[in-house]
């Protein structure tokens, strides 16, 4: 995606995703046979609709396993939100029919 065709908010979102990848993209969490990688989703187009689609999900993704959304960022509102471990457990159980989250709390 060429940066000169992106809106300003989309450019900011893409820049945030790039900085996230450079600073935290190499981080991983191993749980049993699964290795989760930390990732921030990049924008899916040249425009965020004036910021209406500026939400980027912070996630742990495992090859051959689930993706767990840890929180979100929004460059349009300059905000971020992280989910609590208890919330992750509840959402995962609902999404995967009672399955336990494949990693434990770090606390």
Biopython code that builds the backbone (N, CA, C, O; Angstrom):
import numpy as np
from Bio.PDB.StructureBuilder import StructureBuilder

atoms = [
    (1, "UNK", "N", (0.858, -1.168, 0.000)),
    (1, "UNK", "CA", (0.000, 0.000, 0.000)),
    (1, "UNK", "C", (0.903, 1.229, 0.000)),
    (1, "UNK", "O", (1.717, 1.408, 0.905)),
    (2, "UNK", "N", (0.756, 2.069, -1.010)),
    (2, "UNK", "CA", (1.591, 3.270, -1.100)),
    (2, "UNK", "C", (1.081, 4.328, -0.132)),
    (2, "UNK", "O", (-0.112, 4.629, -0.109)),
    (3, "UNK", "N", (1.981, 4.892, 0.665)),
    (3, "UNK", "CA", (1.581, 5.854, 1.691)),
    (3, "UNK", "C", (0.952, 7.116, 1.112)),
    (3, "UNK", "O", (0.123, 7.744, 1.771)),
    (4, "UNK", "N", (1.337, 7.510, -0.134)),
    (4, "UNK", "CA", (0.781, 8.746, -0.676)),
    (4, "UNK", "C", (-0.695, 8.597, -1.068)),
    (4, "UNK", "O", (-1.339, 9.608, -1.350)),
    (5, "UNK", "N", (-1.246, 7.408, -1.096)),
    (5, "UNK", "CA", (-2.651, 7.200, -1.418)),
    (5, "UNK", "C", (-3.493, 7.011, -0.159)),
    (5, "UNK", "O", (-4.709, 6.844, -0.261)),
    (6, "UNK", "N", (-2.888, 7.032, 1.009)),
    (6, "UNK", "CA", (-3.598, 6.826, 2.266)),
    (6, "UNK", "C", (-4.089, 8.156, 2.842)),
    (6, "UNK", "O", (-3.453, 9.194, 2.661)),
    (7, "UNK", "N", (-5.216, 8.112, 3.530)),
    (7, "UNK", "CA", (-5.653, 9.291, 4.270)),
    (7, "UNK", "C", (-4.726, 9.479, 5.457)),
    (7, "UNK", "O", (-3.963, 8.577, 5.803)),
    (8, "UNK", "N", (-4.787, 10.651, 6.085)),
    (8, "UNK", "CA", (-3.896, 10.934, 7.216)),
    (8, "UNK", "C", (-4.102, 9.952, 8.367)),
    (8, "UNK", "O", (-3.130, 9.480, 8.957)),
    (9, "UNK", "N", (-5.355, 9.640, 8.692)),
    (9, "UNK", "CA", (-5.615, 8.700, 9.794)),
    (9, "UNK", "C", (-5.125, 7.306, 9.431)),
    (9, "UNK", "O", (-4.563, 6.608, 10.275)),
    (10, "UNK", "N", (-5.333, 6.893, 8.184)),
    (10, "UNK", "CA", (-4.838, 5.578, 7.748)),
    (10, "UNK", "C", (-3.312, 5.538, 7.797)),
    (10, "UNK", "O", (-2.728, 4.518, 8.164)),
    (11, "UNK", "N", (-2.665, 6.646, 7.426)),
    (11, "UNK", "CA", (-1.195, 6.711, 7.519)),
    (11, "UNK", "C", (-0.742, 6.562, 8.965)),
    (11, "UNK", "O", (0.207, 5.835, 9.256)),
    (12, "UNK", "N", (-1.431, 7.262, 9.874)),
    (12, "UNK", "CA", (-1.094, 7.152, 11.296)),
    (12, "UNK", "C", (-1.280, 5.713, 11.794)),
    (12, "UNK", "O", (-0.442, 5.195, 12.533)),
    (13, "UNK", "N", (-2.380, 5.073, 11.386)),
    (13, "UNK", "CA", (-2.662, 3.703, 11.816)),
    (13, "UNK", "C", (-1.614, 2.737, 11.279)),
    (13, "UNK", "O", (-1.153, 1.851, 11.999)),
    (14, "UNK", "N", (-1.238, 2.906, 10.016)),
    (14, "UNK", "CA", (-0.211, 2.051, 9.430)),
    (14, "UNK", "C", (1.131, 2.278, 10.120)),
    (14, "UNK", "O", (1.874, 1.330, 10.374)),
    (15, "UNK", "N", (1.438, 3.540, 10.422)),
    (15, "UNK", "CA", (2.680, 3.852, 11.139)),
    (15, "UNK", "C", (2.701, 3.221, 12.519)),
    (15, "UNK", "O", (3.732, 2.705, 12.953)),
    (16, "UNK", "N", (1.556, 3.260, 13.220)),
    (16, "UNK", "CA", (1.483, 2.636, 14.539)),
    (16, "UNK", "C", (1.694, 1.125, 14.439)),
    (16, "UNK", "O", (2.414, 0.538, 15.247)),
    (17, "UNK", "N", (1.064, 0.501, 13.444)),
    (17, "UNK", "CA", (1.247, -0.948, 13.251)),
    (17, "UNK", "C", (2.711, -1.279, 12.959)),
    (17, "UNK", "O", (3.238, -2.275, 13.456)),
    (18, "UNK", "N", (3.361, -0.445, 12.156)),
    (18, "UNK", "CA", (4.788, -0.666, 11.847)),
    (18, "UNK", "C", (5.660, -0.502, 13.095)),
    (18, "UNK", "O", (6.551, -1.316, 13.339)),
    (19, "UNK", "N", (5.408, 0.547, 13.888)),
    (19, "UNK", "CA", (6.198, 0.758, 15.112)),
    (19, "UNK", "C", (5.959, -0.359, 16.121)),
    (19, "UNK", "O", (6.885, -0.796, 16.805)),
    (20, "UNK", "N", (4.723, -0.814, 16.210)),
    (20, "UNK", "CA", (4.387, -1.924, 17.098)),
    (20, "UNK", "C", (5.159, -3.169, 16.677)),
    (20, "UNK", "O", (5.737, -3.858, 17.518)),
    (21, "UNK", "N", (5.172, -3.462, 15.375)),
    (21, "UNK", "CA", (5.889, -4.636, 14.869)),
    (21, "UNK", "C", (7.381, -4.542, 15.158)),
    (21, "UNK", "O", (8.010, -5.540, 15.512)),
    (22, "UNK", "N", (7.949, -3.353, 15.011)),
    (22, "UNK", "CA", (9.381, -3.177, 15.277)),
    (22, "UNK", "C", (9.719, -3.325, 16.752)),
    (22, "UNK", "O", (10.759, -3.887, 17.097)),
    (23, "UNK", "N", (8.853, -2.827, 17.625)),
    (23, "UNK", "CA", (9.181, -2.853, 19.050)),
    (23, "UNK", "C", (8.688, -4.097, 19.776)),
    (23, "UNK", "O", (9.368, -4.577, 20.683)),
    (24, "UNK", "N", (7.536, -4.633, 19.410)),
    (24, "UNK", "CA", (6.964, -5.777, 20.128)),
    (24, "UNK", "C", (6.648, -6.980, 19.248)),
    (24, "UNK", "O", (6.277, -8.036, 19.760)),
    (25, "UNK", "N", (6.786, -6.838, 17.947)),
    (25, "UNK", "CA", (6.405, -7.899, 17.017)),
    (25, "UNK", "C", (7.178, -9.195, 17.179)),
    (25, "UNK", "O", (6.695, -10.250, 16.768)),
    (26, "UNK", "N", (8.347, -9.145, 17.759)),
    (26, "UNK", "CA", (9.125, -10.359, 17.960)),
    (26, "UNK", "C", (8.779, -11.094, 19.240)),
    (26, "UNK", "O", (9.275, -12.194, 19.485)),
    (27, "UNK", "N", (7.929, -10.489, 20.057)),
    (27, "UNK", "CA", (7.565, -11.106, 21.336)),
    (27, "UNK", "C", (6.637, -12.292, 21.120)),
    (27, "UNK", "O", (5.792, -12.275, 20.224)),
    (28, "UNK", "N", (6.796, -13.312, 21.937)),
    (28, "UNK", "CA", (5.926, -14.476, 21.839)),
    (28, "UNK", "C", (5.694, -15.053, 23.232)),
    (28, "UNK", "O", (6.448, -14.812, 24.174)),
    (29, "UNK", "N", (4.626, -15.819, 23.311)),
    (29, "UNK", "CA", (4.285, -16.539, 24.538)),
    (29, "UNK", "C", (4.106, -17.991, 24.152)),
    (29, "UNK", "O", (3.306, -18.308, 23.271)),
    (30, "UNK", "N", (4.837, -18.869, 24.798)),
    (30, "UNK", "CA", (4.703, -20.302, 24.525)),
    (30, "UNK", "C", (3.805, -20.905, 25.586)),
    (30, "UNK", "O", (3.975, -20.662, 26.781)),
    (31, "UNK", "N", (2.847, -21.693, 25.131)),
    (31, "UNK", "CA", (1.940, -22.406, 26.026)),
    (31, "UNK", "C", (1.749, -23.805, 25.468)),
    (31, "UNK", "O", (1.057, -23.994, 24.468)),
    (32, "UNK", "N", (2.361, -24.778, 26.116)),
    (32, "UNK", "CA", (2.305, -26.139, 25.596)),
    (32, "UNK", "C", (2.940, -26.186, 24.224)),
    (32, "UNK", "O", (4.072, -25.739, 24.041)),
    (33, "UNK", "N", (2.207, -26.733, 23.246)),
    (33, "UNK", "CA", (2.724, -26.853, 21.889)),
    (33, "UNK", "C", (2.513, -25.585, 21.068)),
    (33, "UNK", "O", (3.043, -25.466, 19.964)),
    (34, "UNK", "N", (1.739, -24.634, 21.603)),
    (34, "UNK", "CA", (1.427, -23.422, 20.852)),
    (34, "UNK", "C", (2.400, -22.292, 21.175)),
    (34, "UNK", "O", (2.810, -22.114, 22.322)),
    (35, "UNK", "N", (2.756, -21.541, 20.150)),
    (35, "UNK", "CA", (3.554, -20.338, 20.335)),
    (35, "UNK", "C", (2.736, -19.171, 19.797)),
    (35, "UNK", "O", (2.422, -19.119, 18.608)),
    (36, "UNK", "N", (2.399, -18.246, 20.671)),
    (36, "UNK", "CA", (1.594, -17.088, 20.314)),
    (36, "UNK", "C", (2.506, -15.917, 19.992)),
    (36, "UNK", "O", (3.482, -15.672, 20.701)),
    (37, "UNK", "N", (2.191, -15.195, 18.926)),
    (37, "UNK", "CA", (2.923, -13.998, 18.530)),
    (37, "UNK", "C", (2.058, -12.769, 18.773)),
    (37, "UNK", "O", (0.858, -12.780, 18.500)),
    (38, "UNK", "N", (2.665, -11.726, 19.281)),
    (38, "UNK", "CA", (1.974, -10.480, 19.533)),
    (38, "UNK", "C", (1.912, -9.667, 18.250)),
    (38, "UNK", "O", (2.908, -9.557, 17.535)),
    (39, "UNK", "N", (0.731, -9.089, 17.950)),
    (39, "UNK", "CA", (0.535, -8.387, 16.687)),
    (39, "UNK", "C", (-0.467, -7.256, 16.869)),
    (39, "UNK", "O", (-1.363, -7.343, 17.708)),
    (40, "UNK", "N", (-0.316, -6.200, 16.085)),
    (40, "UNK", "CA", (-1.293, -5.127, 15.995)),
    (40, "UNK", "C", (-1.756, -5.081, 14.549)),
    (40, "UNK", "O", (-0.945, -4.923, 13.637)),
    (41, "UNK", "N", (-3.060, -5.219, 14.339)),
    (41, "UNK", "CA", (-3.611, -5.234, 12.987)),
    (41, "UNK", "C", (-3.342, -3.902, 12.284)),
    (41, "UNK", "O", (-3.419, -2.836, 12.894)),
    (42, "UNK", "N", (-3.029, -3.984, 11.007)),
    (42, "UNK", "CA", (-2.847, -2.793, 10.182)),
    (42, "UNK", "C", (-4.192, -2.426, 9.556)),
    (42, "UNK", "O", (-5.076, -3.277, 9.457)),
    (43, "UNK", "N", (-4.357, -1.175, 9.132)),
    (43, "UNK", "CA", (-5.616, -0.796, 8.494)),
    (43, "UNK", "C", (-5.852, -1.597, 7.224)),
    (43, "UNK", "O", (-4.904, -2.007, 6.553)),
    (44, "UNK", "N", (-7.119, -1.819, 6.897)),
    (44, "UNK", "CA", (-7.473, -2.659, 5.748)),
    (44, "UNK", "C", (-7.802, -1.862, 4.495)),
    (44, "UNK", "O", (-8.549, -2.353, 3.649)),
    (45, "UNK", "N", (-7.294, -0.702, 4.349)),
    (45, "UNK", "CA", (-7.578, 0.075, 3.156)),
    (45, "UNK", "C", (-6.894, 1.420, 3.214)),
    (45, "UNK", "O", (-6.148, 1.728, 4.143)),
    (46, "UNK", "N", (-7.173, 2.223, 2.182)),
    (46, "UNK", "CA", (-6.537, 3.530, 2.076)),
    (46, "UNK", "C", (-7.207, 4.573, 2.945)),
    (46, "UNK", "O", (-6.649, 5.651, 3.154)),
    (47, "UNK", "N", (-8.400, 4.274, 3.460)),
    (47, "UNK", "CA", (-9.129, 5.240, 4.268)),
    (47, "UNK", "C", (-9.771, 4.546, 5.467)),
    (47, "UNK", "O", (-10.138, 3.374, 5.398)),
    (48, "UNK", "N", (-9.898, 5.283, 6.553)),
    (48, "UNK", "CA", (-10.597, 4.771, 7.745)),
    (48, "UNK", "C", (-11.982, 5.391, 7.866)),
    (48, "UNK", "O", (-12.614, 5.294, 8.918)),
    (49, "UNK", "N", (-12.458, 6.024, 6.804)),
    (49, "UNK", "CA", (-13.777, 6.645, 6.838)),
    (49, "UNK", "C", (-13.842, 7.786, 7.830)),
    (49, "UNK", "O", (-14.803, 7.904, 8.591)),
    (50, "UNK", "N", (-12.816, 8.628, 7.821)),
    (50, "UNK", "CA", (-12.778, 9.744, 8.753)),
    (50, "UNK", "C", (-12.551, 9.308, 10.187)),
    (50, "UNK", "O", (-12.902, 10.031, 11.120)),
    (51, "UNK", "N", (-11.968, 8.133, 10.371)),
    (51, "UNK", "CA", (-11.687, 7.612, 11.704)),
    (51, "UNK", "C", (-12.698, 6.598, 12.192)),
    (51, "UNK", "O", (-12.489, 5.966, 13.228)),
    (52, "UNK", "N", (-13.817, 6.427, 11.447)),
    (52, "UNK", "CA", (-14.846, 5.476, 11.871)),
    (52, "UNK", "C", (-14.345, 4.030, 11.874)),
    (52, "UNK", "O", (-14.851, 3.203, 12.632)),
    (53, "UNK", "N", (-13.361, 3.722, 11.037)),
    (53, "UNK", "CA", (-12.787, 2.363, 10.980)),
    (53, "UNK", "C", (-11.317, 2.377, 11.386)),
    (53, "UNK", "O", (-10.497, 1.671, 10.799)),
    (54, "UNK", "N", (-10.991, 3.183, 12.392)),
    (54, "UNK", "CA", (-9.599, 3.348, 12.812)),
    (54, "UNK", "C", (-9.194, 2.387, 13.925)),
    (54, "UNK", "O", (-8.056, 2.439, 14.392)),
    (55, "UNK", "N", (-10.093, 1.517, 14.359)),
    (55, "UNK", "CA", (-9.776, 0.567, 15.427)),
    (55, "UNK", "C", (-8.799, -0.485, 14.909)),
    (55, "UNK", "O", (-9.003, -1.072, 13.846)),
    (56, "UNK", "N", (-7.742, -0.712, 15.675)),
    (56, "UNK", "CA", (-6.758, -1.744, 15.359)),
    (56, "UNK", "C", (-6.694, -2.697, 16.542)),
    (56, "UNK", "O", (-6.528, -2.265, 17.682)),
    (57, "UNK", "N", (-6.825, -3.988, 16.276)),
    (57, "UNK", "CA", (-6.838, -4.979, 17.350)),
    (57, "UNK", "C", (-5.433, -5.411, 17.742)),
    (57, "UNK", "O", (-4.590, -5.688, 16.888)),
    (58, "UNK", "N", (-5.198, -5.463, 19.048)),
    (58, "UNK", "CA", (-3.955, -6.001, 19.611)),
    (58, "UNK", "C", (-4.247, -7.471, 19.888)),
    (58, "UNK", "O", (-5.185, -7.787, 20.620)),
    (59, "UNK", "N", (-3.456, -8.370, 19.315)),
    (59, "UNK", "CA", (-3.815, -9.777, 19.428)),
    (59, "UNK", "C", (-2.611, -10.693, 19.590)),
    (59, "UNK", "O", (-1.482, -10.365, 19.224)),
    (60, "UNK", "N", (-2.910, -11.857, 20.157)),
    (60, "UNK", "CA", (-1.962, -12.962, 20.201)),
    (60, "UNK", "C", (-2.479, -13.998, 19.224)),
    (60, "UNK", "O", (-3.625, -14.437, 19.327)),
    (61, "UNK", "N", (-1.643, -14.392, 18.279)),
    (61, "UNK", "CA", (-2.051, -15.369, 17.268)),
    (61, "UNK", "C", (-1.124, -16.566, 17.312)),
    (61, "UNK", "O", (0.097, -16.425, 17.378)),
    (62, "UNK", "N", (-1.722, -17.749, 17.275)),
    (62, "UNK", "CA", (-0.936, -18.984, 17.259)),
    (62, "UNK", "C", (-1.152, -19.691, 15.928)),
    (62, "UNK", "O", (-2.289, -19.871, 15.494)),
    (63, "UNK", "N", (-0.065, -20.090, 15.284)),
    (63, "UNK", "CA", (-0.178, -20.858, 14.054)),
    (63, "UNK", "C", (-0.837, -22.192, 14.389)),
    (63, "UNK", "O", (-0.343, -22.943, 15.230)),
    (64, "UNK", "N", (-1.943, -22.478, 13.734)),
    (64, "UNK", "CA", (-2.665, -23.712, 14.009)),
    (64, "UNK", "C", (-3.473, -23.662, 15.290)),
    (64, "UNK", "O", (-3.955, -24.691, 15.764)),
    (65, "UNK", "N", (-3.625, -22.477, 15.852)),
    (65, "UNK", "CA", (-4.365, -22.317, 17.100)),
    (65, "UNK", "C", (-5.218, -21.065, 17.054)),
    (65, "UNK", "O", (-5.368, -20.446, 16.000)),
    (66, "UNK", "N", (-5.772, -20.694, 18.182)),
    (66, "UNK", "CA", (-6.680, -19.551, 18.207)),
    (66, "UNK", "C", (-5.948, -18.210, 18.151)),
    (66, "UNK", "O", (-4.746, -18.123, 18.403)),
    (67, "UNK", "N", (-6.703, -17.178, 17.816)),
    (67, "UNK", "CA", (-6.255, -15.806, 17.948)),
    (67, "UNK", "C", (-7.024, -15.198, 19.105)),
    (67, "UNK", "O", (-8.250, -15.302, 19.165)),
    (68, "UNK", "N", (-6.316, -14.568, 20.017)),
    (68, "UNK", "CA", (-6.924, -13.966, 21.196)),
    (68, "UNK", "C", (-6.730, -12.456, 21.102)),
    (68, "UNK", "O", (-5.597, -11.977, 21.062)),
    (69, "UNK", "N", (-7.829, -11.708, 21.067)),
    (69, "UNK", "CA", (-7.767, -10.251, 20.995)),
    (69, "UNK", "C", (-7.566, -9.713, 22.408)),
    (69, "UNK", "O", (-8.434, -9.856, 23.269)),
    (70, "UNK", "N", (-6.408, -9.091, 22.630)),
    (70, "UNK", "CA", (-6.039, -8.576, 23.950)),
    (70, "UNK", "C", (-6.576, -7.176, 24.211)),
    (70, "UNK", "O", (-6.731, -6.772, 25.363)),
    (71, "UNK", "N", (-6.857, -6.440, 23.149)),
    (71, "UNK", "CA", (-7.321, -5.073, 23.296)),
    (71, "UNK", "C", (-7.373, -4.392, 21.955)),
    (71, "UNK", "O", (-7.385, -5.048, 20.914)),
    (72, "UNK", "N", (-7.404, -3.063, 21.980)),
    (72, "UNK", "CA", (-7.492, -2.306, 20.745)),
    (72, "UNK", "C", (-6.849, -0.946, 20.908)),
    (72, "UNK", "O", (-6.667, -0.446, 22.017)),
    (73, "UNK", "N", (-6.510, -0.361, 19.765)),
    (73, "UNK", "CA", (-6.042, 1.011, 19.716)),
    (73, "UNK", "C", (-6.900, 1.749, 18.700)),
    (73, "UNK", "O", (-7.545, 1.132, 17.853)),
    (74, "UNK", "N", (-6.901, 3.078, 18.793)),
    (74, "UNK", "CA", (-7.622, 3.899, 17.837)),
    (74, "UNK", "C", (-6.826, 5.187, 17.677)),
    (74, "UNK", "O", (-6.799, 6.023, 18.581)),
    (75, "UNK", "N", (-6.177, 5.346, 16.523)),
    (75, "UNK", "CA", (-5.345, 6.538, 16.321)),
    (75, "UNK", "C", (-6.194, 7.790, 16.147)),
    (75, "UNK", "O", (-5.726, 8.895, 16.421)),
    (76, "UNK", "N", (-7.442, 7.634, 15.693)),
    (76, "UNK", "CA", (-8.317, 8.798, 15.512)),
    (76, "UNK", "C", (-8.664, 9.443, 16.854)),
    (76, "UNK", "O", (-8.710, 10.667, 16.968)),
    (77, "UNK", "N", (-8.907, 8.609, 17.865)),
    (77, "UNK", "CA", (-9.249, 9.130, 19.196)),
    (77, "UNK", "C", (-8.047, 9.149, 20.134)),
    (77, "UNK", "O", (-8.142, 9.593, 21.278)),
    (78, "UNK", "N", (-6.907, 8.657, 19.627)),
    (78, "UNK", "CA", (-5.671, 8.568, 20.418)),
    (78, "UNK", "C", (-5.922, 7.820, 21.730)),
    (78, "UNK", "O", (-5.565, 8.287, 22.811)),
    (79, "UNK", "N", (-6.544, 6.648, 21.601)),
    (79, "UNK", "CA", (-6.877, 5.844, 22.774)),
    (79, "UNK", "C", (-6.455, 4.393, 22.570)),
    (79, "UNK", "O", (-6.228, 3.937, 21.450)),
    (80, "UNK", "N", (-6.361, 3.693, 23.683)),
    (80, "UNK", "CA", (-6.057, 2.265, 23.665)),
    (80, "UNK", "C", (-6.785, 1.627, 24.837)),
    (80, "UNK", "O", (-7.069, 2.276, 25.843)),
    (81, "UNK", "N", (-7.079, 0.349, 24.684)),
    (81, "UNK", "CA", (-7.789, -0.389, 25.732)),
    (81, "UNK", "C", (-7.243, -1.816, 25.763)),
    (81, "UNK", "O", (-7.132, -2.475, 24.729)),
    (82, "UNK", "N", (-6.909, -2.273, 26.949)),
    (82, "UNK", "CA", (-6.483, -3.660, 27.133)),
    (82, "UNK", "C", (-7.545, -4.394, 27.926)),
    (82, "UNK", "O", (-8.121, -3.838, 28.861)),
    (83, "UNK", "N", (-7.807, -5.634, 27.561)),
    (83, "UNK", "CA", (-8.792, -6.453, 28.252)),
    (83, "UNK", "C", (-8.137, -7.135, 29.444)),
    (83, "UNK", "O", (-6.953, -7.470, 29.401)),
    (84, "UNK", "N", (-8.904, -7.340, 30.503)),
    (84, "UNK", "CA", (-8.387, -8.054, 31.670)),
    (84, "UNK", "C", (-8.293, -9.546, 31.344)),
    (84, "UNK", "O", (-8.949, -10.038, 30.426)),
    (85, "UNK", "N", (-7.479, -10.238, 32.101)),
    (85, "UNK", "CA", (-7.351, -11.683, 31.900)),
    (85, "UNK", "C", (-8.702, -12.373, 32.104)),
    (85, "UNK", "O", (-9.061, -13.261, 31.332)),
    (86, "UNK", "N", (-9.453, -11.974, 33.134)),
    (86, "UNK", "CA", (-10.769, -12.575, 33.377)),
    (86, "UNK", "C", (-11.708, -12.362, 32.190)),
    (86, "UNK", "O", (-12.489, -13.251, 31.849)),
    (87, "UNK", "N", (-11.636, -11.203, 31.567)),
    (87, "UNK", "CA", (-12.457, -10.941, 30.386)),
    (87, "UNK", "C", (-12.039, -11.850, 29.230)),
    (87, "UNK", "O", (-12.889, -12.404, 28.533)),
    (88, "UNK", "N", (-10.717, -12.004, 29.028)),
    (88, "UNK", "CA", (-10.223, -12.892, 27.970)),
    (88, "UNK", "C", (-10.723, -14.322, 28.176)),
    (88, "UNK", "O", (-11.124, -14.989, 27.223)),
    (89, "UNK", "N", (-10.696, -14.788, 29.432)),
    (89, "UNK", "CA", (-11.167, -16.136, 29.752)),
    (89, "UNK", "C", (-12.639, -16.282, 29.372)),
    (89, "UNK", "O", (-13.027, -17.263, 28.738)),
    (90, "UNK", "N", (-13.450, -15.309, 29.760)),
    (90, "UNK", "CA", (-14.891, -15.373, 29.491)),
    (90, "UNK", "C", (-15.191, -15.323, 27.996)),
    (90, "UNK", "O", (-16.011, -16.102, 27.509)),
    (91, "UNK", "N", (-14.552, -14.433, 27.268)),
    (91, "UNK", "CA", (-14.784, -14.312, 25.827)),
    (91, "UNK", "C", (-14.345, -15.582, 25.106)),
    (91, "UNK", "O", (-15.044, -16.071, 24.219)),
    (92, "UNK", "N", (-13.193, -16.111, 25.485)),
    (92, "UNK", "CA", (-12.682, -17.333, 24.844)),
    (92, "UNK", "C", (-13.640, -18.509, 25.086)),
    (92, "UNK", "O", (-13.914, -19.286, 24.171)),
    (93, "UNK", "N", (-14.141, -18.637, 26.300)),
    (93, "UNK", "CA", (-15.076, -19.730, 26.622)),
    (93, "UNK", "C", (-16.353, -19.603, 25.791)),
    (93, "UNK", "O", (-16.874, -20.608, 25.309)),
    (94, "UNK", "N", (-16.859, -18.388, 25.619)),
    (94, "UNK", "CA", (-18.059, -18.191, 24.796)),
    (94, "UNK", "C", (-17.783, -18.507, 23.332)),
    (94, "UNK", "O", (-18.577, -19.176, 22.672)),
    (95, "UNK", "N", (-16.656, -18.023, 22.834)),
    (95, "UNK", "CA", (-16.324, -18.180, 21.411)),
    (95, "UNK", "C", (-16.022, -19.626, 21.043)),
    (95, "UNK", "O", (-16.376, -20.084, 19.957)),
    (96, "UNK", "N", (-15.361, -20.345, 21.956)),
    (96, "UNK", "CA", (-14.924, -21.716, 21.649)),
    (96, "UNK", "C", (-15.657, -22.755, 22.495)),
    (96, "UNK", "O", (-15.076, -23.767, 22.887)),
    (97, "UNK", "N", (-16.924, -22.502, 22.770)),
    (97, "UNK", "CA", (-17.829, -23.467, 23.414)),
    (97, "UNK", "C", (-17.263, -24.079, 24.691)),
    (97, "UNK", "O", (-17.214, -25.301, 24.833)),
    (98, "UNK", "N", (-16.837, -23.227, 25.616)),
    (98, "UNK", "CA", (-16.386, -23.678, 26.923)),
    (98, "UNK", "C", (-14.915, -24.027, 27.034)),
    (98, "UNK", "O", (-14.445, -24.361, 28.121)),
    (99, "UNK", "N", (-14.171, -23.958, 25.925)),
    (99, "UNK", "CA", (-12.735, -24.262, 25.997)),
    (99, "UNK", "C", (-12.019, -23.250, 26.886)),
    (99, "UNK", "O", (-12.382, -22.074, 26.934)),
    (100, "UNK", "N", (-11.001, -23.728, 27.584)),
    (100, "UNK", "CA", (-10.198, -22.846, 28.429)),
    (100, "UNK", "C", (-9.204, -22.074, 27.571)),
    (100, "UNK", "O", (-8.756, -22.546, 26.526)),
    (101, "UNK", "N", (-8.877, -20.885, 28.036)),
    (101, "UNK", "CA", (-7.861, -20.079, 27.378)),
    (101, "UNK", "C", (-6.552, -20.877, 27.384)),
    (101, "UNK", "O", (-6.188, -21.437, 28.419)),
    (102, "UNK", "N", (-5.832, -20.942, 26.251)),
    (102, "UNK", "CA", (-4.653, -21.809, 26.185)),
    (102, "UNK", "C", (-3.391, -21.272, 26.848)),
    (102, "UNK", "O", (-2.303, -21.794, 26.605)),
    (103, "UNK", "N", (-3.512, -20.254, 27.669)),
    (103, "UNK", "CA", (-2.368, -19.775, 28.456)),
    (103, "UNK", "C", (-2.896, -19.217, 29.764)),
    (103, "UNK", "O", (-4.058, -18.824, 29.867)),
    (104, "UNK", "N", (-2.020, -19.188, 30.766)),
    (104, "UNK", "CA", (-2.438, -18.725, 32.085)),
    (104, "UNK", "C", (-2.082, -17.261, 32.291)),
    (104, "UNK", "O", (-1.340, -16.670, 31.506)),
    (105, "UNK", "N", (-2.613, -16.695, 33.342)),
    (105, "UNK", "CA", (-2.338, -15.302, 33.692)),
    (105, "UNK", "C", (-0.883, -15.163, 34.096)),
    (105, "UNK", "O", (-0.305, -16.075, 34.687)),
    (106, "UNK", "N", (-0.301, -14.036, 33.781)),
    (106, "UNK", "CA", (1.082, -13.771, 34.184)),
    (106, "UNK", "C", (1.154, -13.247, 35.600)),
    (106, "UNK", "O", (2.237, -13.154, 36.177)),
    (107, "UNK", "N", (-0.008, -12.898, 36.173)),
    (107, "UNK", "CA", (-0.048, -12.337, 37.518)),
    (107, "UNK", "C", (0.069, -13.428, 38.560)),
    (107, "UNK", "O", (0.054, -13.142, 39.758)),
]
sb = StructureBuilder()
sb.init_structure("model")
sb.init_model(0)
sb.init_chain("A")
sb.init_seg("    ")
for serial, (resi, resn, name, xyz) in enumerate(atoms, 1):
    if name == "N":
        sb.init_residue(resn, " ", resi, " ")
    sb.init_atom(name, np.array(xyz, "f"), 0.0, 1.0, " ", f" {name:<3s}", serial, name[0])
structure = sb.get_structure()
